[in-house]
Amino acid sequence: YYLDHVLPASYHYKIDPVGQDELWLFNETQLQNILGGEACMWTEYASRETVDSRIWPRALAVAERLWSPSVQKDEEFLYRRLFRMNRLFY
């Protein structure tokens, strides 16, 4: 996941690193070796003034995708939760 491009949180939320339709590609040992994911924030496209807006809310969408089951894909519910979280911070 790259957070530096201006893409909506839903874009990252839709990307499942190991989708249910791809599980057949891996054996049980390989699946157990998947430890997590990474969300990178490169600053070639961001400045000190815009870096926060590039990270939030995209990082939350990535975290939810990595920690949630593949079947959880309700973007509307994601945005409702993001709106609530945003109100807590600002």
JOBELCOR-V415195 format. One record per residue. N is the residue number from 1. RES is the residue in one letter. SS is DSSP state (H for helix, E for strand, L for the rest). PHI is phi in degrees with one decimal (none if undefined). Layout:
BEGIN
<<N RES SS PHI> <N RES SS PHI>>
END
This chain:
BEGIN
<<1 Y L none> <2 Y E -117.3> <3 L L -95.5> <4 D L -76.2> <5 H L -84.2> <6 V L -84.8> <7 L L -122.4> <8 P L -68.1> <9 A H -57.9> <10 S H -63.1> <11 Y H -59.9> <12 H H -69.3> <13 Y H -63.4> <14 K H -75.6> <15 I L -87.1> <16 D L -99.6> <17 P L -59.9> <18 V L -135.1> <19 G L -71.0> <20 Q H -57.8> <21 D H -77.4> <22 E H -109.5> <23 L H -60.7> <24 W H -64.7> <25 L H -73.1> <26 F L -117.6> <27 N L -88.8> <28 E H -60.6> <29 T H -63.2> <30 Q H -63.7> <31 L H -63.0> <32 Q H -70.7> <33 N L -83.8> <34 I L -77.7> <35 L L -97.2> <36 G L 168.9> <37 G L -137.9> <38 E L -142.5> <39 A L -119.2> <40 C E -99.2> <41 M L -121.2> <42 W L -88.1> <43 T L -102.5> <44 E L -62.4> <45 Y L -108.1> <46 A L -131.8> <47 S L -118.8> <48 R L -57.3> <49 E L -77.1> <50 T L -109.1> <51 V H -61.2> <52 D H -61.8> <53 S H -71.2> <54 R H -80.8> <55 I H -78.6> <56 W L -98.6> <57 P L -99.8> <58 R H -60.4> <59 A H -61.8> <60 L H -65.5> <61 A H -64.7> <62 V H -64.9> <63 A H -58.6> <64 E H -64.4> <65 R H -64.0> <66 L H -72.0> <67 W H -98.6> <68 S L -104.4> <69 P L -64.0> <70 S L -58.9> <71 V L -74.6> <72 Q L -81.4> <73 K L -139.9> <74 D L -80.5> <75 E H -63.9> <76 E H -60.9> <77 F H -65.0> <78 L H -56.9> <79 Y H -68.6> <80 R H -63.5> <81 R H -67.6> <82 L H -61.7> <83 F H -61.1> <84 R H -63.1> <85 M H -65.3> <86 N H -61.0> <87 R H -67.1> <88 L H -70.9> <89 F H -87.0> <90 Y L -120.0>>
END
